[in-house]
Amino acid sequence: MGLFFARLVGLARMTGRQVGPVLLCAVLWAALTPVLLSAQHAELHPAAVTAGSHHDGHPVSADGWEGSAAGIAYSERNHHVAGLFVMLMGLAELGYACRWSTLAWIRFVTPAAMLTTGLFLLIWSDHEAWPIGSLTFTQSFFGDESEIVQHKVFGLAAVVVGVIELIRRLGGLRRVWWMAPFPLMAIAGGLMLFAHSHGGHPSGEKIALHHAIMGTMAMTAGSSKLLSGWRKESQASLRWEVVWACLIVVIGAQLLIYSE
């Protein structure tokens, strides 16, 4: 462990002025997110708990699920589970960026966590969607419910990219462009979050702000990874790898504290 922390400190010193402000902003965003969300929600919905509320005080949408106690618990659980695996990916990527050679197996944590996250989303992303809900496969993947479609598409993308990353880390797919799907998925996922809506959820503005913050960090992380991948092995490429890894950790932390 001493070797790991020594390398981590060395990389932190290397980053200096270039990386430090980026990481500081990311940490501040994550720390302030609950406060900002609560303040904005209270301002926008001062009477939310009295108008159209569930027996426990949660406002409920027209379909009886969004905003209900069961709906909120289900959504928060899914975000927290995803956050756990995203956090594992970030920590694994940080260890890989530190080149801690004594833990050679660490490079397989990211594809394993990504595959698990993708399969989890494909199955449990939405309670009414295939395969656990009343909607068919076609309705879930190609229907009019954009929220459900986006969840399924992102789950499928995570599985595909997880397989690519696993093959890469086993020694296959050696061409440089095969490193691009992972950061491109982060960028695409970040963009998707800006258009991701939870339908008639009474806390829609709060959720949208959550998504905007995570989307910004995801796009920044993906861009950092692309910069590191197309540079020759150098201190600069290591800096961008550290930025990439730390932002993934922060996104995972934000998912772990996600609330509606």
Secondary structure, DSSP 8 states (H G I E B T S, - for coil): -HHHHHHHHHHHHHHHHHHHHHHHHHHHHHHHHHHHHHHHHHHH-TTTTTSSB-TTS-B--TTSSTTSHHHHHHHHHHHHHHHHHHHHHHHHHHHHHTT-TT-GGGGGHHHHHHHHHHHHHHHHS-TTSTTTSSS-HHHHHHSS-HHHHHHHHHHHHHHHHHHHHHHHHTT---SGGGGSHHHHHHHHHHHHHHT---TT-TTHHHHHHHHHHHHHHHHHHHHHHHHHHTS-SSHHHHHHHHHHHHHHHHHHHHHHT---
